[in-house]
Amino acid sequence: MDAALKKRAMHRGKILQGQLEGLLRAIENEDYCMDIITQSLAIQKSLGSLNKLIVENHIQTHVAHMMHSHDPQERQKAMAELGQIFELNNNRGTK
């Protein structure tokens, strides 16, 4: 994993950890529902930011390496993974 992206992903993960702990406390304390929903939505947005970093890393490292391969199967695998990322992103939240 790219060192700079790893650092950013770890930072985002720690933020998420704190947000999730806060959400669990809010649920345990039976805080106002709108406050809990707001916190939950913030966590979802943070997860989206983390996903973006992981996808960025995957494209810059693994996919780029596969695309430069002389093996047609590796290039096809890279294309399939890009398509899978696209599908996962488009299907998120639609069900």
C-alpha positions in Angstrom: 0.0 0.0 0.0 1.2 3.5 -0.8 2.6 5.0 2.4 0.8 8.3 2.1 -2.5 6.7 1.3 -2.0 4.2 4.1 -1.4 7.1 6.6 -4.6 8.8 5.4 -6.6 5.6 5.5 -5.4 4.9 9.1 -6.3 8.4 10.1 -9.8 8.0 8.6 -10.2 4.7 10.3 -9.3 6.2 13.7 -11.9 9.0 13.1 -14.4 6.3 12.2 -13.6 4.4 15.3 -14.3 7.5 17.4 -17.5 8.2 15.5 -18.8 4.7 16.0 -18.0 4.7 19.7 -19.9 8.0 20.0 -22.8 6.5 18.1 -22.9 3.5 20.4 -22.9 5.8 23.5 -25.7 7.8 22.0 -27.8 4.7 21.4 -27.0 3.3 24.9 -28.0 6.7 26.5 -31.1 6.8 24.4 -30.1 10.2 22.9 -32.5 12.1 20.7 -33.2 10.1 17.5 -32.3 12.9 15.2 -28.9 13.2 16.9 -28.3 9.4 16.4 -29.4 9.6 12.8 -27.1 12.5 12.2 -24.1 10.7 13.7 -25.0 7.5 11.7 -25.0 9.5 8.5 -21.7 11.1 9.3 -20.2 7.7 9.8 -21.6 6.6 6.4 -20.0 9.6 4.8 -16.7 8.9 6.5 -16.8 5.3 5.3 -17.3 6.6 1.8 -14.1 8.7 2.2 -12.2 5.6 3.4 -13.5 3.6 0.5 -12.3 6.3 -1.9 -8.8 6.1 -0.4 -8.7 2.3 -0.7 -9.9 2.4 -4.3 -7.3 5.1 -5.1 -4.6 2.9 -3.7 -5.9 -0.2 -5.5 -5.9 1.6 -8.9 -2.5 3.3 -8.4 -0.8 0.0 -7.3 -2.5 -3.2 -8.3 -4.5 -2.1 -11.3 -1.7 -0.1 -12.8 0.7 -3.1 -12.3 -1.8 -5.4 -14.0 -2.5 -3.1 -16.9 1.3 -2.9 -17.6 1.6 -6.7 -17.6 2.4 -8.5 -20.8 0.0 -11.2 -19.7 -3.5 -10.6 -21.3 -5.2 -12.4 -18.4 -3.7 -9.9 -15.9 -4.9 -7.0 -18.0 -8.3 -8.6 -18.2 -8.4 -9.1 -14.5 -7.6 -5.3 -14.0 -10.5 -4.4 -16.3 -12.8 -6.8 -14.4 -11.8 -5.3 -11.1 -12.4 -1.7 -12.3 -15.8 -2.9 -13.5 -16.5 -4.5 -10.2 -15.6 -1.3 -8.3 -17.9 0.7 -10.6 -20.8 -1.8 -10.0 -20.2 -1.8 -6.2 -20.3 2.0 -6.2 -23.4 2.2 -8.4 -25.3 -0.4 -6.3 -24.5 1.2 -3.0 -27.6 2.4 -1.3 -30.0 1.5 -4.0 -31.4 -1.6 -2.3 
